Amino acid sequence: MIKTVLLKIFREGVGGLMAFISFLTSPRKVKRQQEDQNAANERVKSMSMYQYFACPFCIKTRRTVHRLNIPLEYRNAQVRGGEHRSTLEKEGGKIKVPCLRIDNGKTTTWLYESNDIIAYLNQAFDPALQQSEA
């Protein structure tokens, strides 16, 4: 019991420190023309990110979201019995973060794994990648 509590305190402390360092060293946001930024803002409205604040993989994913300059909605799935955690488990199938929820009209895609989420967001929103594909 004591071991579990100490481990949780350590994990939260280290995670909080990582989040603080990430905040201090935030990457530069991409610049877009206003109409392109408006299109990105509209497109991201159908997405939300389930995450824990101090999770290293969530921090990594949030840094990409910050760099891509998109207003993605974050949902805290850490609270046991909380609304977002329950939704993640019931609709997504498992409690694992980060998880990107993508609503496409009648279908919903739950994308797990930070590297997969980052690759998806880069492909969808990084102007440098979009120019190289054109």
N, C-alpha and C positions, 0 to 999 in steps of 0.2 A: 504494500500500500504506500509506504513512504517513498519507496523507489519510484513508483509510478508518478507520484506528485512531484518529486524532484526532477524527474525526466521531463515532465510537462513544463515545469517552471524554466528549465534550461532551454527547452525547445522554443518556448514563447519568447524568452529573452534574446536568444540568438536570432530568431526570426524577426523580432522587432528591431534589433540592431541592423540586420540586413535590409529591412524596409527603409530605415532611416538613411543608411548609406546610399541606397538606391535613389532615394529622394534627392539627396545632395548631389548625386552624379547623374541626374536625369539626362537622357540623350536629347539632342536638338530635334524639334518637331519639323516635319517636312512642310514645305511651303507649297501652296496650291493657289491657282486662280480662284477667285471667289465662287464662280459657278461650279468649278470642280469640287471645292470644299463643301458647297451646299449639296451636291450630288452624293458625296461621301457621307455627309451627315444624315442624309435621307436613307441611304442604303443601310447604314449601321443601326437604324431604328428597329430593324427586325432581328437584332442580335442582342444577346446578353451573356455576361461572363459570370459563372458561378465560381467562387474563389474563397480562400482563407487569406486574411491579411498578411500573416507572417510566413506563409508557405513559400519556399524558395522558387518553386516552379511557377507559382502565381505571380511572384515579383518579376520574374523573367518575362512572363507574358504581358504584365502591365507595362513594363518598359517598352515593349514593342508597340502596344496600343498608344502610349504617350508619344513615341517617335512618329507613328503614323498619323498623329493629330486627328484621331477619331473619337467622338463622344460616346464610347461604349458604356452601356449600363452594367455596373458591377452588382452582384448579388452575394451577400455574405451567407455562405453555406456552413459556417462553423458552428452556429448555435444549434445544439441538440434540441430536436422537437420544433425548430423554427420553420417558418413557411418555406424559405428557399431550400433548406436542406431536405425537407419532405418532398418538394417538387422535384429536386434533383434525383432523389431515390425512386420516386414513383414513376416519373415520366422519362428520366434519363436512364434508369435501370440500375444505377449504382452511385454510391457517395464517393466520388473521386474528383479532385480538383487539380488544376483548373479544368473547367468544362465550358465550351462555347456553345450556347444554344442559338441555332439559326432557324428562324421561322420563315418558311417559303409557302405562304398561302395556307394550303391544307396540310402540308407536311412540316415536321419539325426534325431537324438533325441535331444530334448531341455529339459534339466533337471533343474527345478527350485527348490527353497528351499535349504538353506544352509545345513541343516541337511541331506537331501537326497543326495546332492552333496558330502558331507563329507563321508557319508556311502558308496557311490559308489566308491569314490577314495580310501578309506581305503580297501575295499574289493578287488579292482583291483591292488593296489600297495603296501599295507603294508605287508612286509615280515613276520612279526609276525603272522598276520591273515592267510596268505597263508600257513605257516608251521602248524598251528593248524588245518587247514582243511585237510591237507594231511594225 
